[in-house]
Amino acid sequence: MPHYLYLVRHGEQQDAEHGLPDGPLSPRGKRQAQLIAERLSGIPFTSMYHSPLNRAAETAAIMAERMPALEPQPSSLLFDCIPSGPTPDMPKAFESFFGPVTEAEIEAGRAQMDDAVHEFLTPAMGDRHDLLVTHNFVIGWFVRHVFDAPDWRWLGLNQANCGLTIIRVRSAKPPVLVVHNDLGHLPVELRTGLPELQPV
């Protein structure tokens, strides 16, 4: 039976460059949410879940305006988090990222993502198309899991604001990454949230 996860990173946050932990969407973020909703409006979604944080909840609400049959549901499994800590095989270039991160944050993130993988990547009995509006590191962890990559490999798997990642969940075989960070619905000026410049 077809079972797909559609992972969308929230739209651009207002004043995110000033280090605010959460907040409303910027005007660009609202437009990004409208465009990803238009992109996905023909999918027969079974459910829609979102991180409870403001920027993800607002993204989901804007998307639901285009898809009125869906009722966005908050899920604590989709909170922004640190999915894992440093490991011996991790490249030293990533060590500085973990400087301000506490062991408690790492343990909480690891437990959250273990539960999230079990909840969302367990094969369904029937056709399912689940839409998840969440955060960059959460999506990176799902992609890492699909490839059974080392725990640290979510680092560097970046997704733009309102970029689209699709995973197919299968019962007899491992899950498949269908597409990662697809930005075809976003014009160049709305492709935000990535540390690297994107080719036009």
N, C-alpha and C positions, 0 to 999 in steps of 0.2 A: 504494500500500500504506500502511495506517495506521502512522505512526511518531510516537510521543509521548514527550516527556521530562517526567517528574514531578520537580520540584525542591522539596526540603524543606530548610528551614533547621533546623539542629540544635536540640535542646531547650535550655531555660534552663540555663546553667552555674552551678554552685555558686560563690558569692562573686564573681561577675563584676563586681559593683559596686565591688569593691576593686581593680580593674585587673589581675587575674591574667590572663596571656596564654592559658592553657588550663587545663582541669581537668575533674572529673567533673560529671555532671548534678546539679542540685538535685532535691529531691523533686517539685517542680512540673515540672521538665524531664523526669523519667521518666514522669510522667503524660501530659504532652504527647506524648511518643513513642508511648505506648500508644494514645492516641486517634487519632493520624494513621495508625498501623498498622491500626486497626480501620476507619478511613475508606477505606483503600486495599486492604483484604484481598481484595476481589473482582476486582482488576485482574490480568490474565494477564501478569505482568511477565516480561520476557526476561532482565533483569540488574539488579543493584543495586550501585552504586558509592558510596563515601563518602570524604570527606576523612580523611586519616590522623590528624588532631588528635583528642584524647581525647573532646571533647564531641560531635563528629560520629560517631566510631566507636561510642561508647556508644549514641547515638540509633539508629544503624543496627542494632546488636545487639538492642536492645529491639524494634525493628520486625520484625526477622527471626524473633523468637520467635512472632510472630503469623502470619508468612508463611514457614513452614519449608522450602518448596521453593526459596527464595532463599538464596544464599550471598553475604553482603556482601563486596565486594572493595575494598580501599583504592586510591585513585587520587591521585597527586600533582598531577594537573590540577585537583583540587577543593580544594586548600589555601586557607585564608584568605589573601587578598593584596590589594594595591592595584593595580587593573587598569590605571590610567593616571594621568598627572600633570596639572598645571595646563595649560590652553590659553588662548590669547588671547580666545576667545569664552566662556570660563567666567565665570559671575557672581562678582563679587568676594566675595560672602558666603561662598563655599567656600574662599577662599584660606587661611584660618587652619587648616583641616583638614590641609593639606599641610606645616605648619610643621615637625613632627618627622620627616617622611617623607624618606628619602634617595633619591637618584637610582638607586642600586642596587636598592632595593626596588621602585621604579616600573618599572625595566627588567625585573626578574624577574617582576613581576606581569603586565606587558604580554605578555611571551613566554609565560607560563603560560596566559593567557586566549586568546591566538592559537591555541595548541595545543588548548585545551579546546573552543573553538568548532569547530575542524576535526574533532576526535574525536567530539563528541557531536551536532553539528548538521549533519553530513553525512548526506544521505538514505540510508536503508537499502534493501536489495533486497527484503526481505520485511516482514511485520508485526513491529513492535517496540514494546515498552513498557519504557522504561528509567527506573529510579528512581535519582536522585542526591541524596545527603544531604550538604549542603555549608554554605556561609556566606553571610551577607547580601550582601557586595560581589560575590561570584561570581554569585549569582542576579541581582543588579542588572545586571551586565555582560551576562548572557544576554538579559535583557529589553531592554536598550539595543540589543543586536545585532539582535533581532527587528525593531525599529522603525527600524534604520539611523540611530539618533540620534547626535548629537555624542558624542565620546569621554567627555566629562565627565559625561554624563547619567545614568550609574549612581549618581552622588551623589544622594541623596534618594529613590531607589527602594528603600524599606525593606520588609523582610519580617519578620514576627513569628516567634518561636521555634515551630517545627513548623507554620508556615503553608505553604500549598500553592500552587505555581505550575505551570501545565501549558503546554507549548509543543508545537504540532504541527509536525513537520518535513516539508516537501514537496519533491518532486523538481523540478517544473516551475515552481513559484512560491516566493516568499519564505516563511519560516516564519511561523506564526500564534501569537499569544498567546491561549490559550484562557481562562485565568484567572490572576490574579495575587494572591498573598497571601490566598487563601481561608481563612477561619478558622471556617467553619461547624461544624467538628468540635470546636472548643474553647469551653468556657464562658467567660464574661467574665473570671473570676478567673484563667484560665490564658492569657490573651492578653498575653504579655510580649515584651519585646525591641524595642519600637517607640518612637521619640523623641516621637511625637505621641499624645495621648490619643485613643482610638477611641470613636466613638458606640456606645451600647448598642444 
